[in-house]
Amino acid sequence: MYKTSRTLPALFVGLFLAGAAFANEPVERTDTTTLWFESWGSLSNATLVVSGPDGFVTNILAEKGSPKFYLRDAAPVTDGVYRYELTAATTEKIKLRNQLNNGRGENQKDEIAKPFQMGGSFVVSRGVITKQEDIVEE
């Protein structure tokens, strides 16, 4: 027989912690000319790669915080679907499983910044960033 008095609180704590970790994820924001990310604690060494129609590709770097993409960087602007990938280091540290002798002696580290990655897309229509419409097939 299961003891619900111990199982249920543990389940709720686990779900709360999972939700708390999810709440720290950056949130994609756009207006008519800019793509950026909000609700992030600390982000460093971030790279935002944006690709679009006609072979357009750009890399935006930010040592601290999150990078921003301005539509004017894609000039001349081509309507279509643009894709992005955001990669960065977080302030959270993770232990290295396989330490190699990197020649740093006593300065060698046994942990690194936890990496973060997310991707998505947005649509440019008539020269401005628009909301993506969900396409429903009938």
N, C-alpha and C positions, 0 to 999 in steps of 0.2 A: 504494500500500500504506500502511496506517495504522501509525503508530508508537505502539504501545501503551505504551511506556515513559513517554511524556509525557502521553498521553491519560488513562490510568487514574488516576494521581495527581491530576491536575486534577479528574477526576470525583469522586474521593473527598473532596477538599478542598471542592468545591462542595456535595456532599451533607452534609458535616460542618457547614459554615457555615449551610446551610438548616435543619438540625436544631437548631443552637445558637440561631438566631433564633426557631424555634418553641418552644424550651424556655423562653424568656423571656415567653411569653404567660401572662396570668393564667389560673388554673384555678378554675372555678366550684365552690364548696363550699356544702353545705346541711346543716343539722341539722333538727330538727322545727319550729324557729321562726325560723330566720335563713338568709339568702342572703348570701354574701360571696365574695371572690376572694383567692386565695393565689398565691405564687410570682411576684411581680412586683417588679422592682427599684425604679424610681421612677415614680410616677404623680402628676400634678397636675391641678387643675381638673377633677376627674372628676364626671360626672353619671350616675346610675343611674336610669333610668325604668322603673317596674314597672307593668304594666297587668293587670287581671284581670276576672273576671265582674262583671256588673251595673254596668259603667262605671267600675270602680275604676282610678284612675291616681294614681301618686305619683312625685315627683322627689326624689332624695336627692343632695345635693351634698357633695363633700369637696375642700378646697383641696389637701391632701396625702394620699397613700395612696388606698385604694379604699373607696368607700362600702359600707355594709351596709344590707340591708333586713330589718326585723324584722316578722314576721307580725302582731304587735299593732298595727302602723300601718295594717293593713287592716281593723281591727275595725269592725263585726262581720265576721268571716271567712266568706267564701263559698267552698265547695268548687268546684274547677274548675281549668282551666289558666291559669297566670299567665305572662306574657311579660316579658322584660327586655331593655334595651339599655344597654350601658355605653360611654360615650365619655369620652376623656381626652386630655391632652397627655403625651407621654413626655419623657425627658431627651435623647433623640436629636434632633439638629438636621438640618433639610433646607434646601437652598438655595431661595430664592424664584426662580422662573423669570421672572415678570413683576413687576418692582418698580415701584410707583407712588410718586409724590411724595406722601408722607403728611404733609409739613410739619414733620418732625422734624429736618431739616437733617442735621448730623453724627451725630445720635443715631439716624438711620434704620438699621434692621437689614436685612441681606441674607439672613438665614436665620430660620426659625421652628421651634418645637417640632413634632416629627412627631406627627400625630394618631393615635389608636388607637380602634377601635370593635369591639365584639363583641355578640352577642345570643344569646338562648336562651330556654328556658322551664322551668318546674317545675310540679308538680301539688300542689294542696292537697286532701287527702281527710280527712274527719272532723276538720277544724280544724287539721291538721298538714301540714308539707311532707313529701311522700313521694317515693320513687324512681319515675322514669318507667319504666314497663314497655314493652318493645318489643312492638308488636302485629304478629303474624305471621298473614297470611291463608293459609288452606289451600285 
